[in-house]
Amino acid sequence: MSPIRRALVSSLATGLALWSGAALAQPDTPAQGQMQSQTQAPANGGFDAALRLDPTAYTRITVTVDGAPLMVRRYRATYVAKPVALAAEQPSRKMGPGGSPSGAASQTLQDPLTYQSLYVFVPEGASETAAIILNVNNAGWFASELRAGITDGGVYSSTSDTDKAGAALAAGYVYVDVGTRGRGLVGADGGFPGHAPAAVVDTKAAIRWLRLNDGALAGSAERIVVTGTSGGGGLSAVVAASGDSRDFLPFLTEIGAAGVAADGRSTLSDRVFAVIAYCPITDLGHADMAYEWLYRDVRAPETTAGGVWGAAQAAASAELAAGYPAYLAGLELTLADGRSLTTATMPEAVARQVALEVERHIAAGGAVPALGDDFQITLRGFGPGGGRQVEIANDWLEVADGKVTRLDLANFLRFVAKTAALKPVPAFDRTGNTGNGADGENTLFGAADQSYSNFTPYGWANNTVAGDGSGPDDTGMSWSEWTAGPGAGLADQVRLIDPLTYLGQPTAAAAPFWYVRHGMIDRDTGFTVGVVLSRAAAGDADVKQVNFATPWMTPHSGDYDVQEAYGWLKSVLE
């Protein structure tokens, strides 16, 4: 095992327990097959009795699927016995310019249980072996209130490429929407209960609830498919990677999750069968390095958001990029052909993914403009730019007889930056951030009473906000000193939401089937991150199949290829 991977799976420090109030369990190494995965928990002195579902407590709704009426049983439940108390006023989730949360106003919390409840939709005729689609909606890793993806009187289609509810209902799958905590949430005590790893813990608690109630519902808890987009894609990936890890048991106990005995043992599994992850925002502890390594030579005022690019930004980009080769090499991943995945082979790996998608596009009857002609692109991403049409000259791609004959990776990356300006430097751990959650992922991290924190060595060292409790200016400590001492919990937060912490490790049971998509013109995280995630999953002994692609001219978005995704799912279920 590489030193980096060994560090990732070392015993989690007690610092996070001090931040969260939970005491961390020590990881063990059970032999594969010895992990407890029964779906019915024994009486154990835990919380199971309070979480069992009354199978008759449903509301009957009627929807239309492909023009025909379909009766659906709708259940609603709170999936934990000790839900976290929240403040009556919560930060606004309204989106501002560029698709960032505006932070302009608060909103009254209408349902105090919305962030730890779920809906279960069971279509008439669903079998006991049907798949269960578990939807997480944590875009940006923000808290996600419970929202019903299927409504009474709703009209759905099994042939649409954007209607996953229709595809699931038509296939007879059980469909679950889940509310989870996440960044931006304020507790009744004024603290921040949505900090990492809250979203992961809540999703695991929902999975355990489904396993506890497996006998009361149609569908099989052995066939749970977790799916999400952006931050929800990152959440889906770490849930899929970390099945049955004991790292999460203290947090599950704290909220009264199913399948946790009074003595701390786990009596239920939180492993999932498959994951469908779109544009996952993940590996946040290293995402800034990966982003700058990939895009450093493309950056300019015209390719960087707000035109913020000068000597200081160039120096920051270079410093971040310089750290990536050692990190990537330390993961000890391999490509499909057996070669090591390093910064020497990564450009070829990225170009190969793009070329495969170009050829797939041509095989499906799509056109590719000649060199010098324009691509006609309709942007389908988040925010006000969604639906915008752009024309950008082709200066990077040549094809002949359905095959790519030339792909200039540097020009391709510039092309991507023309469709949407690159994030500022750093892209994720913003220095000098205001703490309002509108810039970077900083509000995902920090102590329970701290609204945000820098979470990487670079961000920590360059923090310039006095009094925010982050950086040497406030703590008098370097990153390594802080995370080895009072701030050990901060490093643990970063590890607990990273699928690379768990993939390839005997202390976790990964999902056997992975469907991962990173759009061809998605600049919200580096293509490097998608390649690394796919190769780490492929190297896990539990994983049977990884389906990774970069869909044609697709920006940061999800659920745009439902026919392909659910066709894939059908194939792995058979």
C-alpha positions in Angstrom: 0.0 0.0 0.0 1.4 3.4 -0.9 2.2 5.9 1.9 -0.6 8.2 0.8 -3.2 5.5 0.7 -1.9 4.2 4.1 -2.4 7.7 5.5 -5.9 8.0 4.1 -7.0 4.8 5.9 -5.2 5.3 9.2 -7.2 5.4 12.4 -9.2 8.7 12.3 -8.0 11.1 14.9 -10.1 11.9 18.0 -10.1 15.6 17.0 -13.2 15.1 14.9 -15.0 13.5 17.9 -14.3 16.7 19.9 -15.8 18.8 17.0 -18.8 16.6 16.5 -19.5 15.1 19.9 -19.1 11.6 18.5 -16.3 9.2 19.5 -14.7 7.5 16.6 -14.6 3.8 16.3 -11.3 2.1 15.4 -11.2 0.6 12.0 -10.9 -3.2 11.7 -10.2 -5.5 8.9 -12.8 -8.2 8.5 -12.4 -10.7 5.8 -14.5 -10.1 2.7 -17.9 -11.8 3.3 -17.7 -11.4 7.1 -19.2 -7.9 7.0 -22.7 -8.0 8.4 -25.1 -7.4 5.6 -28.4 -8.9 6.8 -31.4 -6.7 6.0 -33.3 -7.6 9.1 -31.7 -6.4 12.4 -32.1 -8.4 15.6 -33.3 -6.8 18.8 -30.2 -5.0 19.9 -31.0 -2.2 22.3 -30.5 0.4 19.5 -33.1 2.5 17.7 -34.6 -0.1 15.4 -38.0 -0.4 17.1 -38.6 3.3 16.7 -37.7 3.2 13.0 -39.8 0.2 11.8 -42.3 1.1 9.1 -46.0 0.4 9.3 -46.5 -1.1 5.8 -50.1 0.2 5.7 -49.1 3.8 6.4 -49.0 5.0 2.8 -50.8 7.5 0.6 -52.1 6.2 -2.7 -51.3 8.5 -5.6 -51.9 8.1 -9.3 -49.5 9.1 -12.0 -49.3 8.8 -15.8 -46.4 6.9 -17.3 -46.2 6.7 -21.1 -49.9 7.7 -21.3 -51.2 5.0 -19.0 -52.3 5.5 -15.4 -50.2 3.9 -12.7 -51.0 3.6 -8.9 -48.1 4.3 -6.6 -47.8 3.9 -2.9 -46.1 6.9 -1.3 -44.5 6.5 2.2 -42.9 9.3 4.2 -40.7 8.6 7.2 -38.0 10.2 9.3 -35.1 7.8 8.9 -33.3 8.5 12.2 -34.6 8.3 15.8 -32.6 11.3 17.0 -32.9 14.0 14.3 -30.7 17.1 14.7 -32.5 20.2 16.1 -32.3 23.0 13.6 -32.7 26.8 13.8 -36.1 28.2 12.8 -34.4 30.5 10.3 -32.0 29.1 7.7 -29.8 30.7 5.1 -31.5 31.3 1.8 -31.0 28.7 -0.9 -31.7 31.2 -3.7 -29.1 31.2 -6.4 -27.2 34.4 -7.3 -25.2 35.3 -10.4 -23.2 32.4 -11.8 -25.3 29.8 -10.0 -23.8 30.5 -6.5 -26.0 30.7 -3.4 -26.8 34.4 -2.9 -26.7 34.4 0.9 -28.9 37.4 0.6 -31.6 36.5 3.0 -32.8 33.8 5.4 -35.9 31.6 5.1 -38.2 30.1 7.7 -37.8 26.4 8.2 -41.2 25.0 7.4 -40.4 21.4 8.3 -37.9 20.7 11.1 -37.4 17.1 9.9 -37.0 17.8 6.2 -33.2 17.2 6.2 -33.5 13.7 7.8 -36.6 12.3 6.1 -37.4 10.4 3.0 -40.1 9.5 0.5 -40.5 6.0 -0.8 -42.5 5.6 -4.0 -43.6 2.0 -4.8 -45.2 1.5 -8.2 -48.0 -1.0 -8.4 -46.6 -4.4 -9.3 -43.1 -3.8 -8.1 -41.4 -7.1 -7.2 -39.5 -8.0 -4.1 -36.3 -8.1 -6.1 -36.8 -4.7 -7.8 -34.0 -2.1 -7.6 -34.3 0.8 -5.3 -33.2 4.2 -6.7 -31.9 6.4 -3.9 -31.7 10.0 -5.0 -29.5 12.5 -3.2 -29.8 16.2 -4.2 -26.9 17.9 -2.5 -25.7 20.2 -5.4 -22.6 21.9 -4.2 -22.6 19.7 -1.1 -25.3 22.0 0.3 -28.0 20.8 2.6 -30.9 19.2 0.7 -34.4 19.5 2.0 -36.7 16.6 1.2 -38.4 17.1 -2.2 -40.8 14.7 -3.9 -39.5 13.6 -7.3 -42.9 12.0 -8.0 -46.2 13.8 -7.5 -49.8 12.9 -7.5 -51.2 13.5 -11.0 -47.7 13.8 -12.5 -46.9 12.8 -16.0 -43.8 10.8 -16.7 -42.1 9.2 -19.7 -39.9 6.1 -19.9 -38.4 7.2 -23.2 -37.2 10.7 -22.2 -33.5 11.2 -21.7 -34.1 13.5 -18.8 -36.9 11.8 -16.9 -35.3 9.3 -14.4 -38.5 9.0 -12.4 -40.4 7.9 -15.6 -37.6 5.4 -16.4 -37.7 4.0 -12.8 -41.5 3.7 -12.6 -41.8 2.0 -16.0 -39.1 -0.5 -15.0 -40.9 -1.3 -11.7 -38.2 0.1 -9.5 -38.8 1.6 -6.1 -37.9 5.3 -6.1 -36.6 7.1 -3.0 -36.0 10.8 -2.4 -34.0 11.6 0.6 -33.3 14.9 2.5 -29.9 15.2 4.1 -27.9 17.7 6.0 -25.1 19.6 4.2 -23.2 22.8 4.3 -25.1 26.0 5.1 -27.3 24.4 7.7 -27.7 26.1 11.1 -28.5 24.2 14.2 -30.8 25.3 17.0 -27.7 25.9 19.1 -26.3 28.3 16.5 -23.8 25.7 15.3 -23.3 24.1 11.9 -24.5 20.5 11.9 -24.1 20.2 8.2 -20.4 20.1 8.1 -18.7 17.0 6.7 -19.3 14.2 7.0 -23.0 14.9 7.8 -24.4 14.3 4.3 -22.6 11.0 4.1 -23.8 9.9 7.5 -27.4 10.8 6.7 -27.3 8.9 3.4 -25.9 5.9 5.2 -28.7 6.2 7.8 -31.3 6.3 5.0 -29.8 3.1 3.5 -29.9 1.4 6.9 -33.5 2.4 7.3 -34.3 0.8 3.9 -32.5 -2.4 5.0 -34.3 -2.4 8.3 -37.7 -2.1 6.5 -36.8 -4.4 3.6 -39.5 -6.9 4.5 -42.2 -4.2 4.7 -41.6 -2.8 1.3 -41.4 -4.0 -2.3 -37.9 -3.8 -3.8 -34.7 -5.3 -2.5 -32.3 -3.5 -0.2 -29.6 -5.6 -1.7 -30.2 -3.6 -5.0 -29.9 0.0 -3.8 -28.6 2.4 -6.5 -27.4 5.7 -5.1 -27.4 8.6 -7.6 -26.7 12.3 -7.6 -25.2 15.2 -9.5 -22.3 17.6 -8.7 -21.9 17.6 -4.9 -24.6 14.9 -5.0 -22.4 13.0 -7.4 -19.5 13.3 -4.9 -21.7 12.2 -2.1 -22.9 9.2 -4.2 -19.3 8.2 -4.9 -18.2 8.2 -1.3 -21.3 6.4 -0.1 -20.6 3.8 -2.9 -17.0 3.5 -1.8 -17.3 3.3 1.9 -20.0 0.6 2.5 -19.9 -0.8 6.0 -16.9 1.3 7.1 -16.8 1.5 10.9 -15.5 5.1 10.6 -19.1 6.3 10.5 -20.6 4.3 13.3 -20.2 7.0 16.0 -22.0 9.5 13.9 -24.7 7.1 13.0 -25.2 6.3 16.7 -25.4 10.0 17.5 -28.4 10.5 15.2 -30.1 7.3 16.1 -29.6 5.4 12.9 -31.0 1.9 12.3 -28.7 -1.1 12.8 -26.4 0.3 15.4 -26.5 -1.8 18.6 -26.3 -0.3 22.1 -22.7 -1.6 22.3 -21.7 0.2 19.1 -21.8 -2.9 16.8 -23.3 -2.6 13.4 -26.1 -5.0 12.7 -27.1 -3.7 9.3 -25.1 -3.0 6.1 -25.0 0.4 4.4 -23.3 -1.0 1.3 -25.1 -0.2 -2.0 -25.3 -2.3 -5.2 -24.5 0.5 -7.7 -23.9 4.2 -8.2 -24.8 6.6 -10.9 -22.7 9.7 -10.3 -22.8 12.8 -12.5 -19.9 15.3 -12.5 -18.9 14.3 -9.0 -17.2 17.1 -7.0 -14.9 14.9 -5.0 -11.3 14.5 -3.7 -11.7 18.0 -2.4 -8.5 17.8 -0.4 -6.5 17.6 -3.7 -9.0 19.0 -6.2 -7.2 22.4 -6.3 -3.9 20.8 -7.2 -5.6 18.7 -9.9 -7.4 21.7 -11.4 -4.3 23.9 -11.7 -2.1 21.1 -13.0 -4.7 20.5 -15.8 -5.5 24.1 -16.6 -2.4 26.1 -15.6 -1.2 26.7 -19.2 -4.8 27.6 -20.4 -5.3 30.3 -17.8 -5.5 34.0 -18.9 -7.8 36.9 -18.0 -10.2 35.9 -20.8 -10.4 32.3 -19.6 -10.7 32.9 -15.9 -13.9 33.9 -14.1 -14.1 37.6 -13.6 -10.8 38.1 -15.5 -9.0 37.6 -12.2 -5.6 36.5 -13.5 -2.3 38.2 -12.9 1.1 37.5 -11.3 -0.3 36.5 -7.9 -2.8 34.1 -9.4 -0.1 32.7 -11.8 2.2 32.0 -8.8 -0.7 30.4 -6.8 -1.6 28.2 -9.8 2.0 27.1 -10.3 2.4 26.3 -6.6 -0.7 24.2 -6.5 0.1 22.4 -9.7 3.6 21.5 -8.5 2.1 19.4 -5.7 0.0 17.2 -8.0 2.6 14.8 -9.5 3.7 13.5 -6.1 0.1 13.1 -4.9 -1.0 11.3 -8.1 2.0 9.0 -8.1 1.4 8.2 -4.4 -2.0 6.8 -5.2 -0.4 4.0 -7.1 -3.2 3.6 -9.6 -3.0 1.9 -13.0 -4.6 2.5 -16.3 -6.5 -0.2 -18.1 -3.4 -1.3 -20.0 -1.5 -1.8 -16.8 0.7 1.3 -16.9 0.9 3.5 -13.9 -1.4 6.5 -13.8 1.0 9.5 -13.3 1.3 13.0 -14.6 3.3 11.5 -17.5 0.3 9.3 -18.5 -2.6 11.5 -17.4 -2.7 13.7 -20.5 -3.0 10.6 -22.7 -5.7 9.2 -20.4 -7.8 12.4 -20.6 -7.3 12.7 -24.3 -8.3 9.1 -24.7 -11.5 9.6 -22.8 -12.4 12.6 -25.0 -11.5 10.7 -28.2 -13.7 7.7 -27.2 -16.6 10.0 -26.8 -16.0 11.7 -30.1 -16.0 8.3 -31.8 -19.1 7.3 -29.9 -20.8 10.5 -31.0 -20.0 9.8 -34.6 -21.1 6.2 -34.4 -24.5 7.4 -33.1 -24.9 9.6 -36.2 -23.5 12.8 -34.8 -21.5 15.3 -36.9 -18.1 16.8 -36.1 -17.2 20.1 -37.7 -14.1 20.3 -39.9 -11.0 22.0 -38.5 -11.7 25.7 -38.6 -15.5 25.3 -38.7 -17.7 26.0 -35.6 -19.1 23.7 -33.0 -22.8 24.5 -32.3 -23.3 24.0 -28.6 -26.4 24.3 -26.4 -25.3 24.6 -22.8 -27.5 22.6 -20.5 -25.7 23.3 -17.2 -26.8 24.9 -13.9 -27.4 28.6 -13.4 -28.5 31.4 -15.8 -26.3 30.2 -18.6 -28.3 27.0 -19.0 -29.9 26.8 -22.4 -27.5 29.3 -24.0 -26.3 28.5 -27.5 -22.7 29.2 -28.4 -20.5 28.8 -31.5 -16.8 28.1 -31.0 -14.3 27.3 -33.7 -12.8 23.8 -33.9 -9.0 24.1 -33.5 -8.4 20.9 -31.7 -10.1 17.9 -33.4 -9.8 16.1 -36.7 -11.6 12.9 -37.7 -11.6 10.5 -40.6 -13.8 7.4 -41.2 -15.4 7.7 -37.8 -12.0 7.8 -36.0 -10.1 10.6 -34.3 -6.9 11.3 -36.2 -5.8 14.3 -34.2 -6.7 15.7 -30.8 -4.7 18.7 -29.5 -5.3 18.4 -25.7 -4.1 22.0 -24.9 -6.4 23.5 -27.5 -9.2 21.2 -26.3 -8.8 22.6 -22.7 -8.9 26.1 -24.1 -12.0 25.2 -25.9 -13.6 24.0 -22.6 -12.6 27.3 -21.0 -14.3 29.2 -23.8 -17.6 27.5 -23.1 -17.4 28.6 -19.4 -14.6 30.6 -17.8 -12.4 28.6 -15.4 -12.9 28.9 -11.7 -10.7 31.4 -9.9 -7.5 30.3 -8.1 -7.9 28.3 -5.9 -11.0 26.7 -7.4 -12.3 25.0 -4.2 -10.5 26.1 -1.1 -10.8 29.8 -1.6 -8.5 32.0 0.4 -9.9 35.2 2.0 -13.4 33.8 1.7 -16.2 35.6 3.4 -17.8 32.6 5.1 -21.2 33.1 3.4 -20.9 29.9 1.3 -21.0 31.8 -2.0 -17.4 31.0 -3.1 -15.6 27.7 -2.8 -16.5 24.7 -0.6 -15.2 26.1 2.7 -18.5 26.0 4.5 -18.4 22.2 4.3 -15.6 22.2 6.8 -14.8 23.4 10.3 -15.6 22.9 13.9 -19.2 22.7 15.0 -19.3 26.3 16.0 -17.2 27.6 13.0 -19.1 28.6 9.9 -16.3 27.7 7.6 -12.6 26.7 7.4 -9.9 26.4 4.9 -9.3 22.7 4.3 -6.0 22.3 2.3 -2.4 23.2 3.1 -2.4 26.0 0.5 -5.7 27.5 1.5 -4.8 27.4 5.2 -1.4 29.0 4.6 -2.8 31.8 2.5 -5.9 32.6 4.6 -6.2 36.4 5.0 -9.3 36.8 7.0 -8.6 37.9 10.6 -10.8 36.3 13.3 -12.2 33.4 11.2 -10.3 30.8 13.2 -8.6 29.5 10.1 -5.0 29.8 9.0 -1.7 30.7 10.8 -2.9 34.3 11.2 -5.5 33.2 13.8 -4.1 29.9 15.1 -0.3 30.6 15.0 0.1 27.1 13.5 0.9 25.7 10.1 -1.5 23.3 8.4 0.6 20.3 9.6 0.8 21.6 13.1 -2.9 22.4 13.3 -4.1 19.1 11.8 -1.8 17.1 14.1 -3.1 18.9 17.1 -6.2 20.9 17.9 -7.5 20.7 14.3 -7.1 17.0 13.8 -10.8 16.8 13.1 -10.5 19.1 10.1 -8.2 16.6 8.3 -10.6 13.8 9.2 -13.5 15.7 7.7 -11.7 15.9 4.4 -10.9 12.1 4.5 -14.4 11.0 5.5 -16.0 12.5 2.3 -13.4 11.3 -0.1 -14.1 7.9 -1.9 -10.3 7.5 -2.4 -10.0 7.0 1.4 -12.0 3.7 1.0 -11.6 2.3 -2.5 -9.1 -0.5 -2.5 -9.2 -0.9 1.3 -10.4 -4.1 3.2 -12.2 -2.0 5.8 -15.0 -1.0 3.4 -17.2 -2.8 0.9 -17.5 -0.9 -2.4 -20.5 -1.0 -4.7 -19.9 -3.6 -7.4 -21.2 -1.4 -10.2 -20.2 2.2 -11.1 -21.6 4.5 -13.7 -19.7 7.8 -13.7 -20.1 10.8 -16.1 -18.0 14.0 -16.5 -19.3 16.1 -19.3 -16.9 16.9 -22.2 -17.2 20.7 -21.5 -17.6 20.5 -17.7 -15.0 22.8 -16.2 -16.4 22.7 -12.6 -13.7 20.2 -11.6 -10.8 18.7 -13.5 -11.0 15.8 -15.9 -8.2 14.5 -13.8 -10.5 13.9 -10.9 -12.9 11.8 -13.0 -10.0 9.7 -14.4 -8.6 9.1 -10.9 -12.0 8.1 -9.4 -12.7 5.7 -12.2 -9.3 4.0 -12.0 -9.5 3.8 -8.2 -12.9 2.1 -8.5 -11.6 -0.2 -11.2 -8.8 -1.3 -8.9 -11.1 -2.3 -6.0 -11.6 -6.0 -5.6 -15.3 -5.5 -4.8 -16.0 -3.6 -8.0 -17.1 -5.7 -11.0 -17.7 -2.9 -13.6 -16.9 0.8 -14.1 -18.6 2.6 -16.9 -16.9 6.0 -17.2 -17.4 8.5 -20.0 -17.3 12.2 -21.0 -20.6 12.8 -22.8 -20.5 14.9 -26.0 -20.5 18.7 -25.5 -22.1 18.3 -22.0 -21.4 20.9 -19.3 -21.7 20.5 -15.5 -25.1 18.8 -15.2 -26.8 15.5 -14.6 -29.6 13.1 -15.6 -29.2 14.0 -19.3 -28.7 10.4 -20.5 -31.4 8.5 -18.7 -31.9 6.0 -21.5 -28.3 5.0 -21.5 -27.9 5.1 -17.7 -31.0 3.0 -17.0 -30.2 0.7 -19.9 -26.8 0.1 -18.2 -28.6 -0.4 -14.9 -30.9 -3.0 -16.4 -27.9 -4.9 -17.8 -26.1 -5.1 -14.5 -29.2 -6.1 -12.6 -29.8 -9.1 -14.9 
